[in-house]
């Protein structure tokens, strides 16, 4: 009995399955996000204190959550690469990095747009903001390290080591609002004793979070497929060059 | 254990007899600090207020310059491969080399900081606290830096990449080093906590650094 991860270790099987899954997921992401935007703009009432700016939250909170999920995916994939030598682990880690970095940047930008009217400043050096900024730097470091190495197998393993070192940041981000006295509000969506957000605002937020999560998965799967195809093209080109070098391909010789 | 001590002694000897590397780091530290008043203006009150932060940041940059030295020479002449095949686990090799880096770079930089503090009109009462935070914090710089040095061992444009990889890891050390100093100048409360966290960061990196650096070295030596 094979587990699902073992079955997916075969790239061909992965391409087949993900190719079937992708249109459905993309449609689901579009529908959910469309519905979430409709709720956000036409249904959700303005907050009694924050007014309409509360609606920035419908993008900011999912983006921040996906910034952390993206890094978790990279860390899990890196673990899978280093420990189990799963053939798709590196593909997954590589594809997730730019997407996670984009969502981190989105969370930082939407947060500072919200901060200007609410806190009176675009940026404060509080623990939550600083730790998310470090997360963004970590993403950049991962991508820079990978691009600086020629050999893909070496790049994969070294990037995985760095990703696992950086995983320390995730609990720091999560608990920064509890450990330090920060301007950023503590967790209010998921907490013991129920959410402190009014249901009228909570529902669009959750739907938006689901939509963005599906969007992340779609982009991630698409990125993985592209990476697999890119590697195949590279392997085919190398084989072609090798054959041409031996002089066995008269058609391609000219 | 004797292999560990031998390697430690060898690296310290190499670093001190060679001389140039440590001198460069100290010279860099001096020139960065000397640039600060020129850039910010010679207002002594302003300088005294920002002195601790400037000293810390310049120390990070000076240490950063010396990081490639941890593995580079041994990798170039092949002795790193001999060490990898030797009886000592690669983790212990990385730990010995990081420790040697701390002794030959971290401690001298930390001890030079108060001297440079004179240039920045640092408050006299802050001197012992500054040295304490730097001695507690610099192990993290060497041991986390070893990870970056191992990761960028064979890359082109390694120096800039090393800065991008390692500086984010240094941010917690910087934050708690500075907060210990500012807590101490405001009053005794909070100083202990920040210093203890700083020590905890250093101890954690003493564990984490050699493990990750050895994992990276194994990939590099394949």
Boltz contact constraints between the chains, C-beta under 6 A:
constraints:
  - contact:
      token1: [A, 134]
      token2: [B, 168]
      max_distance: 6.0
  - contact:
      token1: [A, 134]
      token2: [B, 171]
      max_distance: 6.0
  - contact:
      token1: [A, 137]
      token2: [B, 168]
      max_distance: 6.0
  - contact:
      token1: [A, 138]
      token2: [B, 168]
      max_distance: 6.0
  - contact:
      token1: [A, 141]
      token2: [B, 164]
      max_distance: 6.0
  - contact:
      token1: [A, 141]
      token2: [B, 165]
      max_distance: 6.0
  - contact:
      token1: [A, 144]
      token2: [B, 161]
      max_distance: 6.0
  - contact:
      token1: [A, 144]
      token2: [B, 164]
      max_distance: 6.0
  - contact:
      token1: [A, 148]
      token2: [B, 155]
      max_distance: 6.0
  - contact:
      token1: [A, 148]
      token2: [B, 161]
      max_distance: 6.0
  - contact:
      token1: [A, 154]
      token2: [B, 219]
      max_distance: 6.0
  - contact:
      token1: [A, 157]
      token2: [B, 219]
      max_distance: 6.0
  - contact:
      token1: [A, 158]
      token2: [B, 151]
      max_distance: 6.0
  - contact:
      token1: [A, 158]
      token2: [B, 216]
      max_distance: 6.0
  - contact:
      token1: [A, 158]
      token2: [B, 219]
      max_distance: 6.0
  - contact:
      token1: [A, 161]
      token2: [B, 212]
      max_distance: 6.0
  - contact:
      token1: [A, 161]
      token2: [B, 215]
      max_distance: 6.0
  - contact:
      token1: [A, 161]
      token2: [B, 216]
      max_distance: 6.0
  - contact:
      token1: [A, 162]
      token2: [B, 151]
      max_distance: 6.0
  - contact:
      token1: [A, 165]
      token2: [B, 147]
      max_distance: 6.0
  - contact:
      token1: [A, 165]
      token2: [B, 212]
      max_distance: 6.0
